[in-house]
Amino acid sequence: MSVVPSRSGVVVPVTVWIVVMGRLRGHAITLVLAAAGLGCATAPTPKLVDAGALTPTLLVDIRYAGPNNFVGAPIDGYDAPRCLLSEPAAQALGAVQEDVATVDLGLVVWDCYRPQRAVDQFLAWSLGPPDPVLAARYFPNVAKRDLVPQGYIAARSGHSRASTVDVGLVHLEDGVPLDMGTSFDFFDPRSGENGPVPEPARANRARLRDAMERHGFVAYAPEWWHFTLAREPYPDRYFDLPVR
C-alpha cells in the first residue's frame, strides 16, 4: 500500500454520489460528486477510464479486490477488480506498456484509483490486534501499530486522486514477474529507492522507473512500485466512489 502527501489540505465534504455511466474512448465512467453544505462548490467531475480496457495487454491484478493483500481480506470500495484512472493517467500507462513491450516486457498493475473508504479501512485495521501471519509476509520488521507513524499508511492517499498506480514489470510472453528485490506492499526500507537489494533487482527497478518517468510519471522513493502522473488532473481532490 503506497501513499503520496497531499498538495493541499482542502477536502470538499461529500455526501452524495451520483454515477453516470457512459463510454469515453473505450470504457469510461463519468462520476458526479455532489458536495454538501451551504455555499459549497460542486467538486469537479472526474472522468475515470478503465485502463485495462484501454490497453488490453496490461496484466491487471487488483490486490485489494480480493484477500491477497496485507489486510488479508477484500477492501471496502473494491467491488470489481478494475484499474480505473483519470484519462491522462490511463493513456500515459498505455504508452509505458507500448514502450516496455519493445524489449518483450509488460506491466502488471496492482492498484489504481482507490476510494477514500478503502483508505479509512486501512487506518482502522492498523489499530487492530497483531497478525503474525500477515506481518511475516508484509511487514516483518515494523510493528503493525507503527505502520501509520512510519508513513506506510496515511489518512489521504494519492490513489484517491485517480492518477496514481502501483505497478511492476513482467515478461510479456508468459507474465512471469521480474525480480524487484521485494514483493508489492512490502513495508520495509528494502522497498525504498536506496534499499539494500541485489544488483539485478536494482537494475529492474531502474528499468521500471525510467520507463514510467519517460511518460510523465513521478516515482515515490519509499516504494519502488508507486508512481503518480506529474500533471494529474485532480491534484487536490480525493474521491470515494466505489470501483465497479
Number of C-alpha atoms within 10 A of each C-alpha: 24 25 23 18 12 16 10 9 10 10 11 19 15 16 11 12 15 11 12 10 11 12 11 14 10 12 16 21 20 17 19 18 22 19 18 15 12 6 7 11 11 15 18 14 12 20 19 24 28 22 27 20 17 18 17 12 16 22 20 19 17 20 22 25 21 16 12 13 19 22 17 14 13 16 21 19 20 22 14 13 17 23 25 27 30 25 23 19 28 27 17 19 29 20 18 22 24 18 17 20 16 10 10 12 21 27 26 23 23 24 26 30 29 31 23 22 18 20 24 15 15 20 16 10 15 17 13 10 9 13 12 12 12 15 18 12 14 21 19 15 11 16 13 19 14 13 18 16 9 13 15 20 21 20 15 17 23 27 27 25 27 33 30 30 27 23 23 24 24 20 17 21 10 9 15 13 15 15 17 23 19 18 14 22 22 21 27 19 14 16 22 18 17 12 17 13 16 11 11 13 16 18 14 17 20 15 13 21 20 15 17 24 16 13 18 20 25 18 21 17 14 20 25 29 27 28 27 24 24 16 13 18 18 17 17 15 20 25 23 19 21 17 19 11
